[in-house]
Amino acid sequence: MSDLNTEFKKAAEDVQNLSESPDNDVLLKLYALYKQGTHGDASGKRPGFTSPVKRAKFDAWAGLKGKSQDEAQQSYIDLVTSLT
């Protein structure tokens, strides 16, 4: 396993143990970076307006289209580090 992958997994664990919950914008960014870092570009159908939370998550993830998984993982690590 690469060092980046190890750091990414550690950051994913660290985010579960934050002393304060980040605001919704940061949570969406964390979600999107995690999804991009683990799955790549968003796929599937955009949720409808009756599911605003799912729609916001999808939109945040889709906004990272084209960003490599390594870049997304590093951005996720950097964001989590800034929160700890």
C-alpha angles and dihedrals in degrees: 000000000000123000090245091054091048092050090047092054091047091051090050088055092045093053089060090059102048113141091226130032111243120237120269095264091056092044090053091049091049090049094048094047091047093050092045090047094051104031108019122223119011115265136184132046122321110249116251128254090264089071103053096166094049089045093052091049092049092047092050091050094044088052088068094058111147095021109125120242090243092052091048092049092050091048090050091050091048092049094048091047090053090054097051 
